[in-house]
Amino acid sequence: MKASCTVKENHIFRRMYRKGKCAVRSGVVVYCAKTNRPRCRLGVTVSTKVGKAVVRNRVRRRFRELFRLHAGEIKGSYDVILVGRGRSADMPWAKLEGQYLACLRELGMVEDRP
């Protein structure tokens, strides 16, 4: 993932937690805020409570792949923060993807499917 597509600055994460919209599921928490940038940016955070480094890195990779696969469906330009939860480490891919898309729909970032 390109550096221009990622959020890494702590002050942006704090602003998103404070002022961004939020959707929560058992495997993922999604924070988002509308921006004027030409493309969406992704930030991922996973607590040490989720597991050791290998487990946390696996969760980060899964979240980056979810974002990459569904970035074209997001309407507009947003900063998106994905927060890993304990269940996201061993959750089946299809269930994690469903929860991610449900969060995006709840936040109004993608079109509702019939």
A tleap script that builds the chain and sets N, CA, C and O, in Angstrom:
source leaprc.protein.ff14SB
mol = sequence {
  NMET LYS ALA SER CYS THR VAL LYS GLU ASN
  HIE ILE PHE ARG ARG MET TYR ARG LYS GLY
  LYS CYS ALA VAL ARG SER GLY VAL VAL VAL
  TYR CYS ALA LYS THR ASN ARG PRO ARG CYS
  ARG LEU GLY VAL THR VAL SER THR LYS VAL
  GLY LYS ALA VAL VAL ARG ASN ARG VAL ARG
  ARG ARG PHE ARG GLU LEU PHE ARG LEU HIE
  ALA GLY GLU ILE LYS GLY SER TYR ASP VAL
  ILE LEU VAL GLY ARG GLY ARG SER ALA ASP
  MET PRO TRP ALA LYS LEU GLU GLY GLN TYR
  LEU ALA CYS LEU ARG GLU LEU GLY MET VAL
  GLU ASP ARG CPRO
}
set mol.1.N position { 0.844 -1.168 0.000 }
set mol.1.CA position { 0.000 0.000 0.000 }
set mol.1.C position { 0.894 1.237 0.000 }
set mol.1.O position { 1.870 1.307 0.747 }
set mol.2.N position { 0.556 2.200 -0.835 }
set mol.2.CA position { 1.361 3.411 -0.951 }
set mol.2.C position { 1.281 4.238 0.329 }
set mol.2.O position { 0.284 4.204 1.049 }
set mol.3.N position { 2.348 4.978 0.593 }
set mol.3.CA position { 2.384 5.824 1.771 }
set mol.3.C position { 1.321 6.918 1.704 }
set mol.3.O position { 0.831 7.367 2.741 }
set mol.4.N position { 0.963 7.350 0.499 }
set mol.4.CA position { -0.052 8.402 0.364 }
set mol.4.C position { -1.453 7.886 0.687 }
set mol.4.O position { -2.385 8.678 0.822 }
set mol.5.N position { -1.609 6.583 0.810 }
set mol.5.CA position { -2.920 5.987 1.092 }
set mol.5.C position { -3.062 5.553 2.546 }
set mol.5.O position { -4.052 4.913 2.903 }
set mol.6.N position { -2.090 5.891 3.390 }
set mol.6.CA position { -2.145 5.447 4.778 }
set mol.6.C position { -2.176 6.624 5.737 }
set mol.6.O position { -1.678 7.708 5.435 }
set mol.7.N position { -2.770 6.390 6.893 }
set mol.7.CA position { -2.781 7.360 7.985 }
set mol.7.C position { -1.835 6.820 9.042 }
set mol.7.O position { -2.015 5.707 9.538 }
set mol.8.N position { -0.821 7.615 9.387 }
set mol.8.CA position { 0.142 7.160 10.387 }
set mol.8.C position { 0.355 8.160 11.511 }
set mol.8.O position { 0.942 7.817 12.538 }
set mol.9.N position { -0.111 9.390 11.335 }
set mol.9.CA position { 0.136 10.427 12.326 }
set mol.9.C position { -0.817 10.278 13.512 }
set mol.9.O position { -2.022 10.091 13.340 }
set mol.10.N position { -0.260 10.365 14.699 }
set mol.10.CA position { -1.035 10.173 15.919 }
set mol.10.C position { -2.138 11.218 16.059 }
set mol.10.O position { -3.233 10.895 16.521 }
set mol.11.N position { -1.871 12.463 15.669 }
set mol.11.CA position { -2.881 13.508 15.837 }
set mol.11.C position { -4.098 13.250 14.945 }
set mol.11.O position { -5.210 13.642 15.300 }
set mol.12.N position { -3.909 12.605 13.807 }
set mol.12.CA position { -5.049 12.266 12.947 }
set mol.12.C position { -5.880 11.154 13.588 }
set mol.12.O position { -7.110 11.201 13.577 }
set mol.13.N position { -5.191 10.150 14.147 }
set mol.13.CA position { -5.913 9.082 14.846 }
set mol.13.C position { -6.737 9.666 15.993 }
set mol.13.O position { -7.911 9.324 16.142 }
set mol.14.N position { -6.147 10.533 16.798 }
set mol.14.CA position { -6.866 11.118 17.930 }
set mol.14.C position { -8.058 11.946 17.470 }
set mol.14.O position { -9.122 11.892 18.085 }
set mol.15.N position { -7.888 12.720 16.380 }
set mol.15.CA position { -8.995 13.520 15.857 }
set mol.15.C position { -10.132 12.622 15.365 }
set mol.15.O position { -11.308 12.925 15.567 }
set mol.16.N position { -9.761 11.503 14.712 }
set mol.16.CA position { -10.781 10.580 14.215 }
set mol.16.C position { -11.553 9.945 15.369 }
set mol.16.O position { -12.774 9.807 15.293 }
set mol.17.N position { -10.856 9.560 16.431 }
set mol.17.CA position { -11.531 8.968 17.584 }
set mol.17.C position { -12.484 9.980 18.225 }
set mol.17.O position { -13.564 9.614 18.688 }
set mol.18.N position { -12.079 11.249 18.248 }
set mol.18.CA position { -12.867 12.285 18.893 }
set mol.18.C position { -14.043 12.755 18.036 }
set mol.18.O position { -15.163 12.880 18.532 }
set mol.19.N position { -13.788 13.015 16.745 }
set mol.19.CA position { -14.797 13.671 15.917 }
set mol.19.C position { -15.362 12.818 14.793 }
set mol.19.O position { -16.353 13.207 14.176 }
set mol.20.N position { -14.763 11.668 14.508 }
set mol.20.CA position { -15.230 10.840 13.403 }
set mol.20.C position { -16.465 10.032 13.762 }
set mol.20.O position { -16.795 9.860 14.935 }
set mol.21.N position { -17.138 9.543 12.736 }
set mol.21.CA position { -18.284 8.655 12.947 }
set mol.21.C position { -17.749 7.249 13.195 }
set mol.21.O position { -16.661 6.898 12.740 }
set mol.22.N position { -18.525 6.450 13.919 }
set mol.22.CA position { -18.040 5.140 14.352 }
set mol.22.C position { -19.118 4.077 14.157 }
set mol.22.O position { -20.303 4.330 14.372 }
set mol.23.N position { -18.686 2.883 13.747 }
set mol.23.CA position { -19.558 1.712 13.677 }
set mol.23.C position { -18.813 0.540 14.304 }
set mol.23.O position { -17.620 0.356 14.064 }
set mol.24.N position { -19.519 -0.247 15.106 }
set mol.24.CA position { -18.884 -1.309 15.887 }
set mol.24.C position { -19.524 -2.659 15.569 }
set mol.24.O position { -20.747 -2.779 15.497 }
set mol.25.N position { -18.687 -3.660 15.384 }
set mol.25.CA position { -19.105 -5.051 15.267 }
set mol.25.C position { -18.171 -5.877 16.164 }
set mol.25.O position { -17.220 -5.343 16.735 }
set mol.26.N position { -18.444 -7.157 16.280 }
set mol.26.CA position { -17.657 -7.985 17.194 }
set mol.26.C position { -16.214 -8.166 16.732 }
set mol.26.O position { -15.335 -8.406 17.559 }
set mol.27.N position { -15.953 -8.057 15.432 }
set mol.27.CA position { -14.599 -8.268 14.937 }
set mol.27.C position { -13.863 -7.015 14.521 }
set mol.27.O position { -12.640 -7.037 14.384 }
set mol.28.N position { -14.587 -5.910 14.315 }
set mol.28.CA position { -13.941 -4.708 13.799 }
set mol.28.C position { -14.696 -3.463 14.257 }
set mol.28.O position { -15.916 -3.475 14.415 }
set mol.29.N position { -13.942 -2.400 14.465 }
set mol.29.CA position { -14.506 -1.079 14.735 }
set mol.29.C position { -14.021 -0.175 13.610 }
set mol.29.O position { -12.830 -0.152 13.300 }
set mol.30.N position { -14.946 0.577 12.993 }
set mol.30.CA position { -14.595 1.456 11.878 }
set mol.30.C position { -14.892 2.895 12.271 }
set mol.30.O position { -16.017 3.232 12.640 }
set mol.31.N position { -13.864 3.742 12.186 }
set mol.31.CA position { -14.025 5.182 12.342 }
set mol.31.C position { -13.825 5.799 10.970 }
set mol.31.O position { -12.963 5.353 10.212 }
set mol.32.N position { -14.612 6.825 10.635 }
set mol.32.CA position { -14.421 7.486 9.347 }
set mol.32.C position { -14.705 8.965 9.471 }
set mol.32.O position { -15.460 9.404 10.339 }
set mol.33.N position { -14.080 9.730 8.579 }
set mol.33.CA position { -14.320 11.164 8.480 }
set mol.33.C position { -14.118 11.570 7.033 }
set mol.33.O position { -13.167 11.133 6.385 }
set mol.34.N position { -15.007 12.402 6.531 }
set mol.34.CA position { -14.939 12.888 5.154 }
set mol.34.C position { -13.724 13.806 5.008 }
set mol.34.O position { -13.408 14.580 5.912 }
set mol.35.N position { -13.041 13.710 3.849 }
set mol.35.CA position { -11.883 14.561 3.586 }
set mol.35.C position { -11.989 15.174 2.197 }
set mol.35.O position { -12.865 14.812 1.411 }
set mol.36.N position { -11.101 16.090 1.912 }
set mol.36.CA position { -11.034 16.720 0.596 }
set mol.36.C position { -9.908 16.139 -0.250 }
set mol.36.O position { -9.595 16.681 -1.310 }
set mol.37.N position { -9.311 15.075 0.187 }
set mol.37.CA position { -8.212 14.448 -0.552 }
set mol.37.C position { -8.751 13.725 -1.780 }
set mol.37.O position { -9.939 13.408 -1.842 }
set mol.38.N position { -7.886 13.463 -2.757 }
set mol.38.CA position { -8.361 12.789 -3.968 }
set mol.38.C position { -8.717 11.316 -3.764 }
set mol.38.O position { -9.458 10.757 -4.573 }
set mol.39.N position { -8.213 10.672 -2.707 }
set mol.39.CA position { -8.505 9.255 -2.482 }
set mol.39.C position { -8.647 8.956 -0.997 }
set mol.39.O position { -8.265 9.758 -0.145 }
set mol.40.N position { -9.194 7.809 -0.713 }
set mol.40.CA position { -9.367 7.366 0.677 }
set mol.40.C position { -8.025 6.962 1.268 }
set mol.40.O position { -7.128 6.495 0.565 }
set mol.41.N position { -7.911 7.155 2.578 }
set mol.41.CA position { -6.715 6.713 3.294 }
set mol.41.C position { -7.123 5.756 4.403 }
set mol.41.O position { -8.225 5.847 4.945 }
set mol.42.N position { -6.227 4.841 4.732 }
set mol.42.CA position { -6.496 3.814 5.732 }
set mol.42.C position { -5.496 3.888 6.867 }
set mol.42.O position { -4.297 4.060 6.650 }
set mol.43.N position { -6.008 3.757 8.081 }
set mol.43.CA position { -5.172 3.601 9.265 }
set mol.43.C position { -5.639 2.356 9.997 }
set mol.43.O position { -6.840 2.111 10.108 }
set mol.44.N position { -4.703 1.576 10.493 }
set mol.44.CA position { -5.049 0.332 11.189 }
set mol.44.C position { -4.384 0.351 12.552 }
set mol.44.O position { -3.212 0.705 12.678 }
set mol.45.N position { -5.133 -0.029 13.563 }
set mol.45.CA position { -4.570 -0.158 14.893 }
set mol.45.C position { -5.078 -1.453 15.531 }
set mol.45.O position { -6.264 -1.775 15.471 }
set mol.46.N position { -4.148 -2.179 16.138 }
set mol.46.CA position { -4.483 -3.442 16.788 }
set mol.46.C position { -3.772 -3.464 18.137 }
set mol.46.O position { -2.551 -3.321 18.204 }
set mol.47.N position { -4.529 -3.642 19.194 }
set mol.47.CA position { -3.997 -3.622 20.544 }
set mol.47.C position { -3.201 -4.885 20.851 }
set mol.47.O position { -3.397 -5.925 20.222 }
set mol.48.N position { -2.309 -4.783 21.818 }
set mol.48.CA position { -1.555 -5.955 22.255 }
set mol.48.C position { -2.463 -6.974 22.948 }
set mol.48.O position { -2.067 -8.122 23.149 }
set mol.49.N position { -3.676 -6.558 23.312 }
set mol.49.CA position { -4.630 -7.492 23.912 }
set mol.49.C position { -5.099 -8.539 22.905 }
set mol.49.O position { -5.570 -9.609 23.293 }
set mol.50.N position { -4.971 -8.234 21.610 }
set mol.50.CA position { -5.407 -9.167 20.570 }
set mol.50.C position { -4.492 -10.376 20.522 }
set mol.50.O position { -4.956 -11.489 20.274 }
set mol.51.N position { -3.217 -10.183 20.752 }
set mol.51.CA position { -2.279 -11.294 20.728 }
set mol.51.C position { -0.850 -10.801 20.567 }
set mol.51.O position { -0.569 -9.606 20.666 }
set mol.52.N position { 0.029 -11.733 20.321 }
set mol.52.CA position { 1.430 -11.379 20.122 }
set mol.52.C position { 1.618 -10.791 18.735 }
set mol.52.O position { 0.659 -10.674 17.973 }
set mol.53.N position { 2.844 -10.421 18.403 }
set mol.53.CA position { 3.136 -9.673 17.178 }
set mol.53.C position { 2.679 -10.401 15.915 }
set mol.53.O position { 2.169 -9.770 14.989 }
set mol.54.N position { 2.854 -11.710 15.870 }
set mol.54.CA position { 2.462 -12.464 14.684 }
set mol.54.C position { 0.960 -12.368 14.451 }
set mol.54.O position { 0.514 -12.198 13.316 }
set mol.55.N position { 0.189 -12.475 15.511 }
set mol.55.CA position { -1.271 -12.401 15.416 }
set mol.55.C position { -1.702 -10.992 15.026 }
set mol.55.O position { -2.559 -10.824 14.159 }
set mol.56.N position { -1.113 -9.975 15.664 }
set mol.56.CA position { -1.475 -8.590 15.348 }
set mol.56.C position { -1.153 -8.249 13.895 }
set mol.56.O position { -1.941 -7.580 13.226 }
set mol.57.N position { -0.012 -8.699 13.408 }
set mol.57.CA position { 0.348 -8.434 12.013 }
set mol.57.C position { -0.597 -9.139 11.047 }
set mol.57.O position { -0.901 -8.599 9.983 }
set mol.58.N position { -1.065 -10.330 11.397 }
set mol.58.CA position { -2.025 -11.031 10.554 }
set mol.58.C position { -3.327 -10.259 10.471 }
set mol.58.O position { -3.917 -10.153 9.395 }
set mol.59.N position { -3.788 -9.711 11.602 }
set mol.59.CA position { -5.011 -8.902 11.616 }
set mol.59.C position { -4.818 -7.658 10.748 }
set mol.59.O position { -5.717 -7.292 9.991 }
set mol.60.N position { -3.666 -7.007 10.845 }
set mol.60.CA position { -3.390 -5.823 10.009 }
set mol.60.C position { -3.423 -6.167 8.530 }
set mol.60.O position { -3.996 -5.426 7.731 }
set mol.61.N position { -2.815 -7.279 8.162 }
set mol.61.CA position { -2.817 -7.691 6.753 }
set mol.61.C position { -4.236 -7.952 6.261 }
set mol.61.O position { -4.587 -7.563 5.147 }
set mol.62.N position { -5.050 -8.606 7.080 }
set mol.62.CA position { -6.434 -8.881 6.692 }
set mol.62.C position { -7.223 -7.578 6.513 }
set mol.62.O position { -8.010 -7.452 5.574 }
set mol.63.N position { -7.012 -6.614 7.411 }
set mol.63.CA position { -7.712 -5.338 7.296 }
set mol.63.C position { -7.280 -4.570 6.052 }
set mol.63.O position { -8.116 -3.985 5.364 }
set mol.64.N position { -5.997 -4.569 5.762 }
set mol.64.CA position { -5.524 -3.884 4.548 }
set mol.64.C position { -6.115 -4.524 3.303 }
set mol.64.O position { -6.451 -3.823 2.348 }
set mol.65.N position { -6.246 -5.837 3.299 }
set mol.65.CA position { -6.833 -6.530 2.148 }
set mol.65.C position { -8.327 -6.219 2.028 }
set mol.65.O position { -8.826 -6.026 0.920 }
set mol.66.N position { -9.034 -6.168 3.138 }
set mol.66.CA position { -10.445 -5.777 3.102 }
set mol.66.C position { -10.605 -4.390 2.493 }
set mol.66.O position { -11.460 -4.172 1.634 }
set mol.67.N position { -9.782 -3.468 2.942 }
set mol.67.CA position { -9.851 -2.102 2.425 }
set mol.67.C position { -9.529 -2.065 0.934 }
set mol.67.O position { -10.205 -1.376 0.171 }
set mol.68.N position { -8.511 -2.793 0.520 }
set mol.68.CA position { -8.100 -2.804 -0.886 }
set mol.68.C position { -9.206 -3.374 -1.780 }
set mol.68.O position { -9.495 -2.826 -2.843 }
set mol.69.N position { -9.815 -4.467 -1.345 }
set mol.69.CA position { -10.851 -5.112 -2.153 }
set mol.69.C position { -12.095 -4.241 -2.323 }
set mol.69.O position { -12.743 -4.282 -3.369 }
set mol.70.N position { -12.427 -3.460 -1.307 }
set mol.70.CA position { -13.685 -2.716 -1.325 }
set mol.70.C position { -13.494 -1.203 -1.441 }
set mol.70.O position { -14.449 -0.449 -1.257 }
set mol.71.N position { -12.290 -0.754 -1.739 }
set mol.71.CA position { -12.037 0.687 -1.857 }
set mol.71.C position { -12.827 1.292 -3.009 }
set mol.71.O position { -13.234 2.451 -2.927 }
set mol.72.N position { -13.051 0.546 -4.069 }
set mol.72.CA position { -13.802 1.053 -5.208 }
set mol.72.C position { -15.275 1.254 -4.918 }
set mol.72.O position { -15.939 2.020 -5.617 }
set mol.73.N position { -15.796 0.590 -3.913 }
set mol.73.CA position { -17.208 0.707 -3.560 }
set mol.73.C position { -17.494 1.923 -2.687 }
set mol.73.O position { -18.644 2.347 -2.568 }
set mol.74.N position { -16.454 2.485 -2.076 }
set mol.74.CA position { -16.639 3.621 -1.183 }
set mol.74.C position { -16.904 4.863 -2.017 }
set mol.74.O position { -16.127 5.211 -2.906 }
set mol.75.N position { -18.015 5.527 -1.714 }
set mol.75.CA position { -18.361 6.738 -2.460 }
set mol.75.C position { -17.787 7.947 -1.725 }
set mol.75.O position { -18.021 8.128 -0.530 }
set mol.76.N position { -17.048 8.756 -2.438 }
set mol.76.CA position { -16.418 9.916 -1.836 }
set mol.76.C position { -15.026 9.602 -1.327 }
set mol.76.O position { -14.475 8.530 -1.579 }
set mol.77.N position { -14.478 10.550 -0.615 }
set mol.77.CA position { -13.126 10.417 -0.078 }
set mol.77.C position { -13.184 10.476 1.447 }
set mol.77.O position { -13.699 11.436 2.020 }
set mol.78.N position { -12.660 9.455 2.087 }
set mol.78.CA position { -12.705 9.346 3.538 }
set mol.78.C position { -11.341 8.955 4.087 }
set mol.78.O position { -10.533 8.320 3.409 }
set mol.79.N position { -11.106 9.350 5.333 }
set mol.79.CA position { -10.063 8.741 6.145 }
set mol.79.C position { -10.754 7.652 6.943 }
set mol.79.O position { -11.756 7.906 7.610 }
set mol.80.N position { -10.219 6.433 6.877 }
set mol.80.CA position { -10.829 5.288 7.542 }
set mol.80.C position { -9.833 4.709 8.533 }
set mol.80.O position { -8.677 4.462 8.190 }
set mol.81.N position { -10.282 4.494 9.759 }
set mol.81.CA position { -9.467 3.848 10.784 }
set mol.81.C position { -10.147 2.531 11.138 }
set mol.81.O position { -11.325 2.513 11.496 }
set mol.82.N position { -9.412 1.437 11.039 }
set mol.82.CA position { -9.919 0.122 11.426 }
set mol.82.C position { -9.225 -0.293 12.718 }
set mol.82.O position { -7.998 -0.274 12.814 }
set mol.83.N position { -10.024 -0.663 13.702 }
set mol.83.CA position { -9.491 -1.088 14.995 }
set mol.83.C position { -9.768 -2.569 15.149 }
set mol.83.O position { -10.918 -3.005 15.085 }
set mol.84.N position { -8.712 -3.341 15.351 }
set mol.84.CA position { -8.851 -4.781 15.517 }
set mol.84.C position { -9.329 -5.134 16.908 }
set mol.84.O position { -8.919 -4.525 17.896 }
set mol.85.N position { -10.196 -6.117 16.973 }
set mol.85.CA position { -10.686 -6.616 18.242 }
set mol.85.C position { -10.221 -8.059 18.406 }
set mol.85.O position { -9.728 -8.668 17.457 }
set mol.86.N position { -10.376 -8.600 19.598 }
set mol.86.CA position { -9.878 -9.930 19.906 }
set mol.86.C position { -10.390 -11.016 18.979 }
set mol.86.O position { -9.646 -11.933 18.632 }
set mol.87.N position { -11.637 -10.928 18.576 }
set mol.87.CA position { -12.227 -11.965 17.732 }
set mol.87.C position { -11.762 -11.881 16.284 }
set mol.87.O position { -11.892 -12.858 15.546 }
set mol.88.N position { -11.233 -10.758 15.862 }
set mol.88.CA position { -10.852 -10.609 14.455 }
set mol.88.C position { -9.648 -11.474 14.079 }
set mol.88.O position { -9.404 -11.709 12.896 }
set mol.89.N position { -8.901 -11.945 15.066 }
set mol.89.CA position { -7.713 -12.739 14.782 }
set mol.89.C position { -8.059 -14.111 14.209 }
set mol.89.O position { -7.387 -14.588 13.294 }
set mol.90.N position { -9.091 -14.741 14.734 }
set mol.90.CA position { -9.425 -16.095 14.283 }
set mol.90.C position { -10.805 -16.192 13.635 }
set mol.90.O position { -11.336 -17.289 13.465 }
set mol.91.N position { -11.376 -15.059 13.279 }
set mol.91.CA position { -12.685 -15.041 12.632 }
set mol.91.C position { -12.550 -15.472 11.171 }
set mol.91.O position { -11.582 -15.085 10.515 }
set mol.92.N position { -13.482 -16.255 10.646 }
set mol.92.CA position { -13.427 -16.628 9.225 }
set mol.92.C position { -13.496 -15.386 8.336 }
set mol.92.O position { -14.138 -14.392 8.676 }
set mol.93.N position { -12.820 -15.470 7.190 }
set mol.93.CA position { -12.716 -14.335 6.286 }
set mol.93.C position { -14.087 -13.812 5.870 }
set mol.93.O position { -14.306 -12.601 5.882 }
set mol.94.N position { -14.996 -14.680 5.509 }
set mol.94.CA position { -16.307 -14.261 5.024 }
set mol.94.C position { -17.070 -13.483 6.100 }
set mol.94.O position { -17.737 -12.494 5.796 }
set mol.95.N position { -16.976 -13.918 7.330 }
set mol.95.CA position { -17.669 -13.236 8.419 }
set mol.95.C position { -17.047 -11.870 8.686 }
set mol.95.O position { -17.764 -10.893 8.898 }
set mol.96.N position { -15.710 -11.795 8.675 }
set mol.96.CA position { -15.024 -10.523 8.888 }
set mol.96.C position { -15.361 -9.537 7.773 }
set mol.96.O position { -15.584 -8.354 8.031 }
set mol.97.N position { -15.397 -10.023 6.537 }
set mol.97.CA position { -15.737 -9.175 5.396 }
set mol.97.C position { -17.176 -8.673 5.515 }
set mol.97.O position { -17.453 -7.508 5.229 }
set mol.98.N position { -18.083 -9.540 5.932 }
set mol.98.CA position { -19.473 -9.140 6.122 }
set mol.98.C position { -19.625 -8.064 7.190 }
set mol.98.O position { -20.397 -7.121 7.020 }
set mol.99.N position { -18.891 -8.204 8.283 }
set mol.99.CA position { -18.952 -7.208 9.342 }
set mol.99.C position { -18.383 -5.870 8.886 }
set mol.99.O position { -18.924 -4.814 9.213 }
set mol.100.N position { -17.281 -5.919 8.125 }
set mol.100.CA position { -16.665 -4.699 7.597 }
set mol.100.C position { -17.641 -3.968 6.679 }
set mol.100.O position { -17.819 -2.756 6.799 }
set mol.101.N position { -18.270 -4.701 5.765 }
set mol.101.CA position { -19.223 -4.086 4.839 }
set mol.101.C position { -20.458 -3.562 5.575 }
set mol.101.O position { -21.007 -2.527 5.197 }
set mol.102.N position { -20.896 -4.260 6.614 }
set mol.102.CA position { -22.026 -3.790 7.412 }
set mol.102.C position { -21.683 -2.465 8.098 }
set mol.102.O position { -22.525 -1.571 8.180 }
set mol.103.N position { -20.467 -2.342 8.581 }
set mol.103.CA position { -20.033 -1.088 9.198 }
set mol.103.C position { -20.021 0.036 8.173 }
set mol.103.O position { -20.473 1.145 8.458 }
set mol.104.N position { -19.503 -0.247 6.972 }
set mol.104.CA position { -19.461 0.779 5.931 }
set mol.104.C position { -20.871 1.221 5.548 }
set mol.104.O position { -21.116 2.410 5.344 }
set mol.105.N position { -21.798 0.265 5.451 }
set mol.105.CA position { -23.185 0.618 5.123 }
set mol.105.C position { -23.814 1.452 6.233 }
set mol.105.O position { -24.538 2.409 5.958 }
set mol.106.N position { -23.542 1.096 7.472 }
set mol.106.CA position { -24.085 1.843 8.607 }
set mol.106.C position { -23.595 3.286 8.606 }
set mol.106.O position { -24.335 4.197 8.976 }
set mol.107.N position { -22.360 3.491 8.194 }
set mol.107.CA position { -21.782 4.832 8.148 }
set mol.107.C position { -22.160 5.591 6.883 }
set mol.107.O position { -21.838 6.772 6.751 }
set mol.108.N position { -22.837 4.928 5.956 }
set mol.108.CA position { -23.261 5.580 4.723 }
set mol.108.C position { -22.146 5.768 3.708 }
set mol.108.O position { -22.208 6.668 2.870 }
set mol.109.N position { -21.132 4.923 3.780 }
set mol.109.CA position { -19.988 5.057 2.871 }
set mol.109.C position { -20.174 4.267 1.588 }
set mol.109.O position { -19.530 4.566 0.582 }
set mol.110.N position { -21.041 3.268 1.606 }
set mol.110.CA position { -21.314 2.454 0.408 }
set mol.110.C position { -22.818 2.365 0.209 }
set mol.110.O position { -23.594 2.627 1.129 }
set mol.111.N position { -23.220 1.994 -0.995 }
set mol.111.CA position { -24.636 1.827 -1.305 }
set mol.111.C position { -25.179 0.574 -0.626 }
set mol.111.O position { -24.485 -0.439 -0.528 }
set mol.112.N position { -26.404 0.648 -0.164 }
set mol.112.CA position { -27.062 -0.525 0.416 }
set mol.112.C position { -27.379 -1.525 -0.685 }
set mol.112.O position { -27.852 -1.159 -1.761 }
set mol.113.N position { -27.112 -2.788 -0.397 }
set mol.113.CA position { -27.444 -3.852 -1.350 }
set mol.113.C position { -28.850 -4.348 -1.067 }
set mol.113.O position { -29.236 -4.461 0.096 }
set mol.114.N position { -29.628 -4.649 -2.107 }
set mol.114.CA position { -30.990 -5.135 -1.866 }
set mol.114.C position { -31.006 -6.547 -1.312 }
set mol.114.O position { -32.077 -7.098 -1.056 }
savepdb mol mol.pdb
quit
